Structure formats: C-alpha cells, structure tokens
Amino acid sequence: MSHLMTYWRSVDMSNLVDGVVLDNELFIKYHEFLNDTSKLSKTIRHLFHFMKGGRVVTCTKQYTDTGLKLQMSLQKALTKAKLTDLSLEEVAQRTPYKIILSESSSTFPYVNINDDDEKIENDLVGSYEKDDDRQKAIMHLKSLCQRASHVVIYDKYISRDSTQEHTDINFLEKILPKKVLLIDCFELNDTGKTDLESRCSDWRVTVLPGSASHHDRYIIIDQKVEIILSSGLYHVENKDMDFTYIVRYIGKKKKRF
C-alpha cells in the first residue's frame, strides 16, 4: 500500500475543511511527498510549517485539474461535503483561515510559503484571559531569552511612572539571563537604566529614543527571534487584563530595529 493510500485512510473525513488549501503546483508536490517521503524538500518543510490542523483541504476539481488520482473513499467524502466543482478560492472560503498556500503567488488569498517577505505567517502564540495564571508564559519567555547575548526591549510605556517602571524591570530581571548581555531599551529614563543595570553587573544597557511608527511592544533576541507583546511588559504578570504574545523567528526577514 502506498504512503498516499495509507494517509487518506487515516484522515478523519468528518470535517474536511479544517485546514488549508494548496494551489495546484504545491498540491502536486505535496502528493509527490506522500508517495515518497524521502522527498523532504525545502518547499515541503515550509509547507508543514504553515499547515493548520495538519490537513490539506481540497475538492474533486483540483484532482481533475492536476491529473492526480483521487481515492474512492475521499471522492465520496468530498462529494458528500459538497467539495466538488469549486475554484480554489471558493474552497478556501470554506476553511477557517481563508487562505491558499503557494510557492509562487503572494496576492491574497495566496500566501507564499517560500517568500521571506510574506506578511501572513504561522507563528507561535500564547493567549491568556483575565485572571489566568501566567507562570507558563513567564517560563516560556525566560527560556527564549536564556542563551541571548543581545536583546532589544521596546515598550514605550516602560517609564510611564515609577511604579510601572519598577514592575517592568522586576519582570525583565526574571526572564533575562544573569550573564554578559547587551540590552537596548527604548524610552527608559535614567532612573530606570540605573535600576536595570543594578540587577546584574554583567548587563550593559543602552537607552534609545522611541519611535512614532511602532505601537506594539517587543522583545527581540539576537535579531533572530521576536516576541510581540499585545499589551506591554506590565501586563504579562498583571492578571487584571487579558494578555497575548507572539513568537516569530525572523531569520532573514527585515529587521524591525
């Protein structure tokens, strides 16, 4: 039995739209991989990074258009789900994410999985409601920072008042490694700089002016990993409000600062 047949026999047919659509070119390469899993190309690795729900959403027309063999069990399931003579754009509208993955097209609803400048990404997100315990988030942020040699902190409210400044610096002390570390911190006042440097004698703090073009709050680690904070350092531990953070691997992407 081929890898492809084994795959489709293992797929839960109860919700065929819980995933993402692939354009025809990528759909063919995906099936080539299913038939021969040794063909783990860069494109397939990028595809797996973007796949939501681990499922490729398709229709019978896509098999006709690409000339690929459609397994009878899948054909019956697609027909029952009314995923038959549809355009890829129409199929995408049936999915939660409304996008079509591609390795060449970038115009919405297409998302180019091979383009370093693609703006729609699949990143790691932590989301907490009001009163949720934040310890897991703190441990995660600390782990992300532990091997850092350079971090950038951007939170334009870090020195809004002495209480918030002290709370934010206490939080940074919890997550930053106690070793030689260069810290670029935007909009930190002189008192805050002295306080932050006092937490570890190996820390070297440079204060930078704010930027009118940046609203979100960031922790950037070695210009490789970017943590976006929805509501600033103060709200990571403050459970009076909800809080979300996003972890992005920026690699070759354009640097924010």
CORRA-V951058 format. One record per helix or strand of 2 or more residues. SS is the DSSP state (A for helix, B for strand). FROM is the first residue (numbers start at 0). LEN is the number of residues. If there is no record, write none. Layout:
ss=[SS;SS]
from=[FROM;FROM]
len=[LEN;LEN]
//
This chain:
ss=[A;B;A;A;B;A;A;A;B;B;B;A;B;A;B;A;B;B;B;A;B]
from=[2;19;23;41;55;59;71;87;99;109;123;134;149;161;180;189;202;216;224;233;242]
len=[8;3;12;9;2;7;9;5;3;3;5;11;5;14;6;9;6;5;5;4;7]
//
